Amino acid sequence: MWSNFPRRFQSQGTIRAYTIYTLNAFSKVAIANVDKATLEFGIKLGGEAGIPYVTKGTAESNLKIQVECSFPDKI
């Protein structure tokens, strides 16, 4: 059980990288103030076992980004 522990959480580094990349991209938008950014990650894994050594695996993922911005008043 614990022998696969580091392998199971490899996606944690991927999620962290996408989060940093996304937040940096929005922080460089000069025309708007980013008030709130919400990132939602989804991972779905599935597998089936049948005859020995014949298996089927599936994986799906999604990323939803929601950003709330405010624009400064024109002077």
Distance bins in CASP14 RR format, pairs under 12 A and 6 or more apart:
PFRMAT RR
TARGET T0000
AUTHOR 0000-0000-0000
RMODE 2
METHOD distances of the structure
MODEL  1
1 7 0 0 0 0 0 1 0 0 0 0 0
1 8 0 0 0 0 0 1 0 0 0 0 0
2 8 0 0 0 0 1 0 0 0 0 0 0
2 9 0 0 0 0 0 1 0 0 0 0 0
4 10 0 0 0 0 0 1 0 0 0 0 0
5 12 0 0 0 0 0 1 0 0 0 0 0
6 12 0 0 0 0 0 1 0 0 0 0 0
6 13 0 0 0 0 0 1 0 0 0 0 0
8 43 0 0 0 0 0 1 0 0 0 0 0
8 45 0 0 0 0 0 1 0 0 0 0 0
9 15 0 0 0 0 1 0 0 0 0 0 0
9 16 0 0 0 0 0 1 0 0 0 0 0
9 43 0 0 0 0 0 1 0 0 0 0 0
10 16 0 0 0 0 0 1 0 0 0 0 0
10 17 0 0 0 0 0 1 0 0 0 0 0
10 43 0 0 0 0 0 1 0 0 0 0 0
11 17 0 0 0 0 0 1 0 0 0 0 0
11 18 0 0 0 0 0 1 0 0 0 0 0
11 41 0 0 0 0 1 0 0 0 0 0 0
11 42 0 0 0 0 1 0 0 0 0 0 0
11 43 1 0 0 1 0 0 0 0 0 0 0
11 44 0 0 0 0 0 1 0 0 0 0 0
11 45 0 0 0 0 1 0 0 0 0 0 0
11 59 0 0 0 0 0 1 0 0 0 0 0
11 61 0 0 0 0 1 0 0 0 0 0 0
12 18 0 0 0 0 0 1 0 0 0 0 0
12 19 0 0 0 0 0 1 0 0 0 0 0
12 41 0 0 0 0 0 1 0 0 0 0 0
12 43 0 0 0 0 0 1 0 0 0 0 0
13 19 0 0 0 0 1 0 0 0 0 0 0
13 20 0 0 0 0 1 0 0 0 0 0 0
13 21 0 0 0 0 0 1 0 0 0 0 0
13 41 0 0 0 0 0 1 0 0 0 0 0
14 20 0 0 0 0 0 1 0 0 0 0 0
14 21 0 0 0 0 0 1 0 0 0 0 0
14 41 0 0 0 0 1 0 0 0 0 0 0
14 42 0 0 0 0 0 1 0 0 0 0 0
14 43 0 0 0 0 1 0 0 0 0 0 0
14 61 0 0 0 0 1 0 0 0 0 0 0
14 63 0 0 0 0 0 1 0 0 0 0 0
15 21 0 0 0 0 0 1 0 0 0 0 0
15 22 0 0 0 0 0 1 0 0 0 0 0
15 39 0 0 0 0 1 0 0 0 0 0 0
15 40 0 0 0 0 0 1 0 0 0 0 0
15 41 1 0 1 0 0 0 0 0 0 0 0
15 42 0 0 0 0 1 0 0 0 0 0 0
15 43 0 0 0 0 1 0 0 0 0 0 0
15 61 0 0 0 0 1 0 0 0 0 0 0
15 63 0 0 0 0 1 0 0 0 0 0 0
16 22 0 0 0 0 0 1 0 0 0 0 0
16 23 0 0 0 0 0 1 0 0 0 0 0
16 39 0 0 0 0 0 1 0 0 0 0 0
16 41 0 0 0 0 0 1 0 0 0 0 0
17 23 0 0 0 0 0 1 0 0 0 0 0
17 24 0 0 0 0 0 1 0 0 0 0 0
17 39 0 0 0 0 0 1 0 0 0 0 0
17 41 0 0 0 0 0 1 0 0 0 0 0
17 63 0 0 0 0 0 1 0 0 0 0 0
18 24 0 0 0 0 0 1 0 0 0 0 0
18 25 0 0 0 0 0 1 0 0 0 0 0
18 39 1 0 0 1 0 0 0 0 0 0 0
18 40 0 0 0 0 0 1 0 0 0 0 0
18 41 1 0 0 1 0 0 0 0 0 0 0
18 42 0 0 0 0 0 1 0 0 0 0 0
18 61 0 0 0 0 0 1 0 0 0 0 0
18 62 0 0 0 0 0 1 0 0 0 0 0
18 63 1 0 0 1 0 0 0 0 0 0 0
18 64 0 0 0 0 0 1 0 0 0 0 0
18 65 0 0 0 0 1 0 0 0 0 0 0
19 25 0 0 0 0 0 1 0 0 0 0 0
19 26 0 0 0 0 0 1 0 0 0 0 0
19 37 0 0 0 0 1 0 0 0 0 0 0
19 38 0 0 0 0 0 1 0 0 0 0 0
19 39 1 0 1 0 0 0 0 0 0 0 0
19 40 0 0 0 0 0 1 0 0 0 0 0
19 41 0 0 0 0 1 0 0 0 0 0 0
19 63 0 0 0 0 1 0 0 0 0 0 0
19 65 0 0 0 0 1 0 0 0 0 0 0
20 26 0 0 0 0 0 1 0 0 0 0 0
20 27 0 0 0 0 0 1 0 0 0 0 0
20 37 0 0 0 0 0 1 0 0 0 0 0
20 39 0 0 0 0 0 1 0 0 0 0 0
21 27 0 0 0 0 0 1 0 0 0 0 0
21 28 0 0 0 0 0 1 0 0 0 0 0
21 37 0 0 0 0 0 1 0 0 0 0 0
21 39 0 0 0 0 0 1 0 0 0 0 0
21 63 0 0 0 0 0 1 0 0 0 0 0
21 65 0 0 0 0 0 1 0 0 0 0 0
22 28 0 0 0 0 0 1 0 0 0 0 0
22 29 0 0 0 0 0 1 0 0 0 0 0
22 34 0 0 0 0 0 1 0 0 0 0 0
22 37 1 0 0 1 0 0 0 0 0 0 0
22 38 0 0 0 0 0 1 0 0 0 0 0
22 39 1 0 0 1 0 0 0 0 0 0 0
22 40 0 0 0 0 0 1 0 0 0 0 0
22 41 0 0 0 0 0 1 0 0 0 0 0
22 63 0 0 0 0 1 0 0 0 0 0 0
22 64 0 0 0 0 0 1 0 0 0 0 0
22 65 1 0 0 1 0 0 0 0 0 0 0
22 66 0 0 0 0 0 1 0 0 0 0 0
22 67 0 0 0 0 1 0 0 0 0 0 0
23 29 0 0 0 0 0 1 0 0 0 0 0
23 34 0 0 0 0 1 0 0 0 0 0 0
23 36 0 0 0 0 0 1 0 0 0 0 0
23 37 1 0 0 1 0 0 0 0 0 0 0
23 38 0 0 0 0 0 1 0 0 0 0 0
23 39 0 0 0 0 1 0 0 0 0 0 0
23 65 0 0 0 0 1 0 0 0 0 0 0
23 67 0 0 0 0 1 0 0 0 0 0 0
24 34 0 0 0 0 0 1 0 0 0 0 0
24 37 0 0 0 0 0 1 0 0 0 0 0
25 34 0 0 0 0 1 0 0 0 0 0 0
25 37 0 0 0 0 1 0 0 0 0 0 0
25 39 0 0 0 0 0 1 0 0 0 0 0
25 65 0 0 0 0 1 0 0 0 0 0 0
25 67 0 0 0 0 1 0 0 0 0 0 0
26 32 0 0 0 0 1 0 0 0 0 0 0
26 33 0 0 0 0 0 1 0 0 0 0 0
26 34 1 0 1 0 0 0 0 0 0 0 0
26 35 0 0 0 0 0 1 0 0 0 0 0
26 36 0 0 0 0 0 1 0 0 0 0 0
26 37 1 0 1 0 0 0 0 0 0 0 0
26 38 0 0 0 0 0 1 0 0 0 0 0
26 39 0 0 0 0 0 1 0 0 0 0 0
26 65 0 0 0 0 1 0 0 0 0 0 0
26 66 0 0 0 0 0 1 0 0 0 0 0
26 67 1 0 0 1 0 0 0 0 0 0 0
26 68 0 0 0 0 0 1 0 0 0 0 0
26 69 0 0 0 0 1 0 0 0 0 0 0
27 33 0 0 0 0 0 1 0 0 0 0 0
27 34 1 0 0 1 0 0 0 0 0 0 0
27 37 0 0 0 0 1 0 0 0 0 0 0
27 67 0 0 0 0 0 1 0 0 0 0 0
27 69 0 0 0 0 0 1 0 0 0 0 0
28 34 0 0 0 0 1 0 0 0 0 0 0
29 35 0 0 0 0 0 1 0 0 0 0 0
29 37 0 0 0 0 0 1 0 0 0 0 0
29 67 0 0 0 0 1 0 0 0 0 0 0
29 69 1 0 0 1 0 0 0 0 0 0 0
29 70 0 0 0 0 0 1 0 0 0 0 0
29 71 0 0 0 0 0 1 0 0 0 0 0
30 69 0 0 0 0 0 1 0 0 0 0 0
30 71 0 0 0 0 0 1 0 0 0 0 0
30 72 0 0 0 0 0 1 0 0 0 0 0
31 69 0 0 0 0 1 0 0 0 0 0 0
31 70 0 0 0 0 0 1 0 0 0 0 0
31 71 1 0 0 1 0 0 0 0 0 0 0
31 72 0 0 0 0 1 0 0 0 0 0 0
31 74 0 0 0 0 0 1 0 0 0 0 0
32 67 0 0 0 0 1 0 0 0 0 0 0
32 68 0 0 0 0 1 0 0 0 0 0 0
32 69 1 0 1 0 0 0 0 0 0 0 0
32 70 1 0 0 1 0 0 0 0 0 0 0
32 71 1 0 1 0 0 0 0 0 0 0 0
32 72 0 0 0 0 1 0 0 0 0 0 0
33 67 0 0 0 0 0 1 0 0 0 0 0
33 68 0 0 0 0 1 0 0 0 0 0 0
33 69 1 0 0 1 0 0 0 0 0 0 0
33 70 1 0 1 0 0 0 0 0 0 0 0
33 71 1 0 0 1 0 0 0 0 0 0 0
33 72 1 0 0 1 0 0 0 0 0 0 0
33 73 0 0 0 0 0 1 0 0 0 0 0
34 65 0 0 0 0 0 1 0 0 0 0 0
34 66 0 0 0 0 0 1 0 0 0 0 0
34 67 1 0 0 1 0 0 0 0 0 0 0
34 68 1 0 0 1 0 0 0 0 0 0 0
34 69 1 0 1 0 0 0 0 0 0 0 0
34 70 0 0 0 0 1 0 0 0 0 0 0
34 71 0 0 0 0 0 1 0 0 0 0 0
35 66 0 0 0 0 0 1 0 0 0 0 0
35 67 0 0 0 0 1 0 0 0 0 0 0
35 68 1 0 1 0 0 0 0 0 0 0 0
35 69 1 0 0 1 0 0 0 0 0 0 0
35 70 1 0 1 0 0 0 0 0 0 0 0
35 71 0 0 0 0 0 1 0 0 0 0 0
36 65 0 0 0 0 0 1 0 0 0 0 0
36 66 0 0 0 0 1 0 0 0 0 0 0
36 67 1 0 0 1 0 0 0 0 0 0 0
36 68 1 0 1 0 0 0 0 0 0 0 0
36 69 0 0 0 0 1 0 0 0 0 0 0
36 70 0 0 0 0 1 0 0 0 0 0 0
37 64 0 0 0 0 0 1 0 0 0 0 0
37 65 1 0 0 1 0 0 0 0 0 0 0
37 66 1 0 0 1 0 0 0 0 0 0 0
37 67 1 0 1 0 0 0 0 0 0 0 0
37 68 1 0 0 1 0 0 0 0 0 0 0
37 69 0 0 0 0 1 0 0 0 0 0 0
38 63 0 0 0 0 0 1 0 0 0 0 0
38 64 1 0 0 1 0 0 0 0 0 0 0
38 65 1 0 0 1 0 0 0 0 0 0 0
38 66 1 0 1 0 0 0 0 0 0 0 0
38 67 1 0 0 1 0 0 0 0 0 0 0
38 68 0 0 0 0 1 0 0 0 0 0 0
39 62 0 0 0 0 0 1 0 0 0 0 0
39 63 1 0 0 1 0 0 0 0 0 0 0
39 64 1 0 0 1 0 0 0 0 0 0 0
39 65 1 0 1 0 0 0 0 0 0 0 0
39 66 0 0 0 0 1 0 0 0 0 0 0
39 67 0 0 0 0 1 0 0 0 0 0 0
40 61 0 0 0 0 0 1 0 0 0 0 0
40 62 0 0 0 0 1 0 0 0 0 0 0
40 63 1 0 0 1 0 0 0 0 0 0 0
40 64 1 0 1 0 0 0 0 0 0 0 0
40 65 1 0 0 1 0 0 0 0 0 0 0
40 66 1 0 0 1 0 0 0 0 0 0 0
41 60 0 0 0 0 0 1 0 0 0 0 0
41 61 1 0 0 1 0 0 0 0 0 0 0
41 62 1 0 0 1 0 0 0 0 0 0 0
41 63 1 0 1 0 0 0 0 0 0 0 0
41 64 0 0 0 0 1 0 0 0 0 0 0
41 65 0 0 0 0 0 1 0 0 0 0 0
42 59 0 0 0 0 0 1 0 0 0 0 0
42 60 0 0 0 0 1 0 0 0 0 0 0
42 61 1 0 1 0 0 0 0 0 0 0 0
42 62 1 0 1 0 0 0 0 0 0 0 0
42 63 1 0 0 1 0 0 0 0 0 0 0
42 64 0 0 0 0 1 0 0 0 0 0 0
43 58 0 0 0 0 0 1 0 0 0 0 0
43 59 1 0 0 1 0 0 0 0 0 0 0
43 60 1 0 0 1 0 0 0 0 0 0 0
43 61 1 0 1 0 0 0 0 0 0 0 0
43 62 0 0 0 0 1 0 0 0 0 0 0
43 63 0 0 0 0 0 1 0 0 0 0 0
44 57 0 0 0 0 0 1 0 0 0 0 0
44 58 1 0 0 1 0 0 0 0 0 0 0
44 59 1 0 0 1 0 0 0 0 0 0 0
44 60 1 0 1 0 0 0 0 0 0 0 0
44 61 1 0 0 1 0 0 0 0 0 0 0
44 62 0 0 0 0 1 0 0 0 0 0 0
45 57 1 0 0 1 0 0 0 0 0 0 0
45 58 1 0 0 1 0 0 0 0 0 0 0
45 59 1 0 1 0 0 0 0 0 0 0 0
45 60 0 0 0 0 1 0 0 0 0 0 0
45 61 0 0 0 0 1 0 0 0 0 0 0
46 55 0 0 0 0 0 1 0 0 0 0 0
46 56 0 0 0 0 1 0 0 0 0 0 0
46 57 1 0 1 0 0 0 0 0 0 0 0
46 58 1 0 1 0 0 0 0 0 0 0 0
46 59 1 0 0 1 0 0 0 0 0 0 0
46 60 0 0 0 0 1 0 0 0 0 0 0
47 54 0 0 0 0 0 1 0 0 0 0 0
47 55 1 0 0 1 0 0 0 0 0 0 0
47 56 1 0 1 0 0 0 0 0 0 0 0
47 57 1 0 1 0 0 0 0 0 0 0 0
47 58 1 0 0 1 0 0 0 0 0 0 0
47 59 0 0 0 0 1 0 0 0 0 0 0
48 54 0 0 0 0 1 0 0 0 0 0 0
48 55 1 0 0 1 0 0 0 0 0 0 0
48 56 1 0 1 0 0 0 0 0 0 0 0
48 57 1 0 0 1 0 0 0 0 0 0 0
48 58 0 0 0 0 1 0 0 0 0 0 0
49 55 1 0 1 0 0 0 0 0 0 0 0
49 56 0 0 0 0 1 0 0 0 0 0 0
49 57 0 0 0 0 1 0 0 0 0 0 0
50 56 0 0 0 0 1 0 0 0 0 0 0
50 57 0 0 0 0 0 1 0 0 0 0 0
END
